[in-house]
């Protein structure tokens, strides 16, 4: 059995949670392999509406094992809060495993995220202030704390002191804040470690064994290709790789085992955070699309911030699908466009008078203007439709047009927020 990756083709917020949730019923394992609680996946099912931030999107299936892999920024406080919220709302206790090599996102990571955004002022990067950049900086600098360190108190204390040595200098002399005492953190971490302990294991070995048995595995990405720190709109990116190629690292599985990659994209564009967004619309036009988008409008799952809205960007999405190595695409929120008699699509960019169809690096992208093509709308509700050939002809044409532009077959079409509102083509 091979691995299916579900990843974003754009800036995030594409609807990956719904697609993962829809496919997780047939998966033995669902794995988060990167990122932290800085973004969320919205899922609507028989238990209600949920925003998952750290827990994998398979937690609503009792027989599915949900894995937090080595590449995840693990905020234990957020994890326990999310877990308790699920149980309080009647969701059966999920089957969870956490990598002993995953690293901990600690309170001082969040503190430094906030302080640095405040220091940058108008030049800030639009961080969710969840501590992600300071966490991954520590990981690269070998100052991180692994889950396994929670069970060796002397090592935990030494690792904390090493991590805080330089940070305390910055706190006092750059941010004018009091230093942090490593010893004051230890007791709380040891206590949290006790609660986490039943779920901790070598998840890489767990997944390697699953592959040998032929079990089905889904790996679930956070955010989208355009937020990747190497290939996206740097520096307005996240701090971990958002690409399917990174799943082999963050989950601990062979690269060749991932041979089905579903790139998720909306039928229009949305983004939370700063950075160039060529097809962006403003004013009443954006407000109406934002209001109609999804079950409760287009607002960030984690931040609650109004999403920036735009028309479908074929150049950006084709680039995102290429980076992800997409074998198929899932098109979400097609139903939202039912109010438009004519639907704009960004097919290319104008940069200093030249027509450009590729997705350029950030300095060039910042100068780009959208070149739009108008497609006929269908002006009717399609949320009840479950077969592609039952969609209005203009809706079918819109899907085929996007498919041609991005160079990837659109196999899945979402026509509403609920699990059952999904067309398999």
JORAHU-V433013 format. One record per residue. RES is the residue in one letter. PSI is psi in radians with two decimals (999 if undefined). D_CENTER is the distance of its C-alpha to the mean C-alpha in Angstrom with 1 decimal. Layout:
# JORAHU-V433013
res;psi;d_center
RES;PSI;D_CENTER
RES;PSI;D_CENTER
This chain:
# JORAHU-V433013
res;psi;d_center
X;2.44;24.9
X;3.10;22.0
X;2.42;18.2
X;2.24;15.9
X;2.34;12.4
X;2.02;9.9
X;2.88;7.6
X;2.45;6.9
X;-0.18;10.3
X;-2.23;10.1
X;0.13;8.7
X;3.09;5.5
X;0.54;6.9
X;-0.24;8.5
X;0.46;9.1
X;-0.60;7.4
X;-0.74;8.5
X;-0.75;12.0
X;-0.74;12.4
X;-0.78;11.6
X;-0.71;13.9
X;-0.61;16.4
X;-0.27;16.7
X;-0.40;16.5
X;-0.40;20.1
X;0.20;21.4
X;2.48;19.5
X;-0.54;21.1
X;2.43;18.1
X;2.23;14.4
X;2.22;12.7
X;2.28;9.7
X;-0.06;10.4
X;2.97;8.7
X;-3.07;7.5
X;-2.45;9.0
X;0.42;9.5
X;-0.12;8.6
X;2.91;5.8
X;2.79;6.5
X;2.17;7.2
X;2.28;10.7
X;2.34;13.3
X;2.16;17.0
X;-2.86;19.7
X;-0.29;23.2
X;-0.26;22.4
X;-2.75;21.0
X;2.29;17.7
X;2.55;15.1
X;1.90;12.0
X;2.36;10.4
X;-0.71;8.9
X;-0.67;10.2
X;2.39;12.0
X;2.76;11.0
X;0.19;11.3
X;0.16;14.8
X;-0.19;16.4
X;0.02;18.5
X;1.93;20.4
X;-0.50;23.1
X;-0.08;23.8
X;2.34;20.3
X;2.16;19.7
X;2.21;16.3
X;2.26;15.6
X;1.92;14.0
X;-3.13;14.6
X;-0.46;16.2
X;-0.02;13.3
X;2.51;11.7
X;1.77;12.8
X;1.85;14.7
X;1.81;15.9
X;-0.65;18.5
X;-0.79;19.5
X;-0.68;16.1
X;-0.84;16.1
X;-0.65;19.6
X;-0.76;19.2
X;-0.76;16.5
X;-0.86;18.8
X;-0.64;21.9
X;-0.71;20.5
X;-0.85;19.9
X;-0.65;23.4
X;-0.41;25.0
X;0.24;23.9
X;0.13;25.5
X;2.27;22.7
X;2.59;24.4
X;2.10;23.5
X;2.77;20.7
X;1.89;21.4
X;2.46;19.4
X;2.41;19.7
X;2.31;18.6
X;2.33;19.3
X;-0.21;22.3
X;-0.09;21.1
X;2.61;17.8
X;2.68;18.3
X;2.27;18.6
X;2.07;17.1
X;2.86;20.4
X;-0.59;21.7
X;-0.39;23.0
X;-0.75;19.6
X;-0.69;18.7
X;-0.82;22.3
X;-0.57;22.2
X;-0.81;18.9
X;-0.84;20.8
X;-0.68;24.1
X;-0.68;22.9
X;-0.70;21.2
X;-0.69;24.5
X;-0.66;26.6
X;-0.46;24.9
X;-2.17;25.6
X;-0.18;25.3
X;0.19;23.8
X;2.86;20.8
X;0.07;17.3
X;0.54;15.7
X;2.61;14.1
X;-0.08;12.8
X;0.60;15.6
X;0.02;13.8
X;0.20;15.6
X;-0.87;12.9
X;-0.83;15.2
X;-0.60;18.3
X;-0.91;16.9
X;-0.47;16.1
X;-0.76;19.4
X;-0.69;21.2
X;-0.77;19.8
X;-0.54;21.0
X;0.09;24.3
X;0.59;24.9
X;0.18;25.0
X;2.84;22.2
X;2.08;23.2
X;2.72;22.4
X;-0.71;22.4
X;-0.47;25.7
X;-0.35;27.2
X;-0.30;27.2
X;0.21;30.1
X;1.63;32.3
X;-0.76;33.3
X;-0.75;35.3
X;-0.75;32.5
X;-0.80;29.9
X;-0.73;32.4
X;-0.71;33.0
X;-0.71;29.4
X;-0.77;28.8
X;-0.70;31.9
X;-0.69;31.0
X;-0.60;27.6
X;-0.21;29.2
X;-0.96;32.2
X;-0.58;30.9
X;-0.66;28.6
X;-0.55;31.6
X;-0.77;33.4
X;-0.76;30.7
X;-0.78;30.6
X;-0.75;34.4
X;-0.32;35.1
X;-0.77;32.2
X;-0.07;30.7
X;0.85;34.0
X;2.74;32.5
X;2.65;34.1
X;2.86;33.2
X;2.32;31.3
X;2.04;33.4
X;-0.68;31.7
X;-0.50;34.1
X;-0.28;32.9
X;-0.41;29.4
X;-0.86;30.7
X;-0.76;32.0
X;-0.68;28.8
X;-0.68;26.7
X;-0.69;29.4
X;-0.77;29.4
X;-0.64;25.6
X;-0.60;26.0
X;-0.73;28.6
X;-0.63;26.3
X;-0.44;23.5
X;-0.72;26.2
X;-0.33;26.6
X;-0.11;23.1
X;2.35;23.2
X;3.13;24.1
X;1.61;23.8
X;-0.44;20.7
X;-0.77;21.2
X;-0.68;24.7
X;-0.81;23.5
X;-0.61;21.3
X;-0.74;24.1
X;-0.69;26.6
X;-0.70;24.5
X;-0.67;24.4
X;-0.57;28.2
X;-0.26;28.8
X;0.31;27.0
X;2.64;24.4
X;2.39;21.4
X;2.29;18.0
X;2.33;14.4
X;2.35;11.7
X;2.08;8.1
X;2.76;5.4
X;2.55;2.1
X;-2.70;2.8
X;3.06;6.1
X;-0.58;9.5
X;-0.10;11.1
X;0.14;9.4
X;2.39;10.7
X;-0.35;13.6
X;-0.72;16.1
X;-0.07;15.6
X;-2.70;13.8
X;0.96;15.3
X;2.38;16.5
X;0.22;17.2
X;0.82;14.8
X;3.11;11.9
X;-3.01;9.9
X;0.04;12.0
X;2.70;10.6
X;2.29;10.5
X;0.19;7.5
X;2.66;10.3
X;-0.53;11.6
X;-0.46;14.7
X;-0.27;13.3
X;-0.56;12.8
X;-0.56;16.6
X;-0.92;16.6
X;-0.39;13.9
X;-0.39;15.2
X;0.78;18.8
X;2.79;19.7
X;2.44;21.8
X;-0.67;20.2
X;-0.23;22.7
X;-0.29;21.5
X;1.72;18.3
X;0.10;20.0
X;2.06;18.1
X;2.00;14.9
X;1.97;13.5
X;2.17;11.8
X;2.34;10.6
X;2.59;12.0
X;2.84;13.7
X;-0.13;17.5
X;-2.91;17.3
X;2.59;15.0
X;2.72;13.3
X;2.52;11.6
X;2.37;11.5
X;3.07;13.2
X;3.07;16.0
X;2.87;16.9
X;2.42;18.6
X;1.51;17.7
X;-0.69;20.7
X;0.24;20.8
X;2.47;20.3
X;2.82;22.9
X;3.06;24.6
X;-2.54;26.9
X;-0.61;27.9
X;-0.79;26.2
X;-0.69;22.7
X;-0.68;23.6
X;-0.76;24.6
X;-0.69;21.5
X;-0.75;19.4
X;-0.68;21.7
X;-0.35;21.7
X;2.18;18.0
X;-2.96;16.7
X;-0.57;18.4
X;0.57;18.7
X;2.98;18.1
X;1.58;15.3
X;2.50;14.5
X;2.35;11.4
X;-0.65;10.4
X;-0.80;10.8
X;-0.45;13.3
X;0.02;15.2
X;2.49;15.8
X;2.27;16.9
X;2.55;14.6
X;2.38;16.4
X;2.61;17.6
X;3.01;18.9
X;2.87;20.3
X;2.29;18.8
X;1.78;18.8
X;-0.61;20.1
X;-0.79;20.4
X;-0.71;16.9
X;-0.67;15.6
X;-0.73;18.3
X;-0.79;17.3
X;-0.74;13.6
X;-0.65;15.0
X;-0.79;17.6
X;-0.72;15.4
X;-0.30;13.4
X;0.64;16.8
X;2.30;16.1
X;-0.30;18.9
X;2.88;18.0
X;2.66;15.9
X;2.19;14.9
X;2.04;15.9
X;2.83;14.8
X;0.49;16.8
X;-0.61;20.0
X;-0.50;22.1
X;-0.53;21.2
X;0.06;23.3
X;-0.15;26.4
X;-0.10;28.0
X;2.27;28.5
X;-0.49;31.7
X;2.29;30.4
X;2.06;26.8
X;2.51;26.0
X;2.29;23.9
X;1.96;23.4
X;-0.34;24.9
X;3.09;25.6
X;2.64;26.0
X;2.08;29.3
X;1.93;29.5
X;0.80;32.9
X;-0.13;34.6
X;2.51;33.2
X;2.20;31.0
X;2.24;27.9
X;-0.22;25.7
X;2.90;23.7
X;1.88;20.6
X;3.04;22.3
X;2.88;21.4
X;-0.81;20.8
X;-0.69;24.5
X;-0.68;25.4
X;-0.60;22.5
X;-0.34;23.4
X;-0.03;26.8
X;2.53;25.6
X;2.54;26.6
X;2.45;25.4
X;2.04;27.9
X;2.53;27.6
X;2.46;29.0
X;2.25;29.8
X;2.57;29.4
X;2.38;31.3
X;-3.12;29.6
X;-0.26;30.5
X;0.83;31.1
X;2.82;30.7
X;2.23;28.5
X;0.15;26.8
X;-0.30;24.8
X;-0.13;27.5
X;2.42;27.5
X;-0.02;26.5
X;2.39;28.1
X;-0.73;27.3
X;-0.08;31.0
X;-0.13;31.4
X;2.66;29.1
X;2.55;31.2
X;-0.69;32.3
X;-0.52;30.5
X;-0.70;27.2
X;-0.73;27.8
X;-0.70;28.8
X;-0.77;25.6
X;-0.80;23.5
X;-0.64;25.9
X;-0.82;25.9
X;-0.76;22.1
X;-0.76;22.4
X;-0.70;25.3
X;-0.63;23.6
X;-0.22;20.5
X;0.36;22.6
X;2.36;20.5
X;2.31;21.8
X;1.84;20.0
X;-0.51;20.5
X;2.38;18.5
X;2.09;19.0
X;2.28;17.8
X;0.44;20.6
X;2.94;19.5
X;-0.29;17.1
X;2.74;18.9
X;-0.71;18.5
X;-0.20;21.8
X;1.12;21.2
X;2.23;20.1
X;2.17;22.3
X;2.14;22.5
X;999;24.4
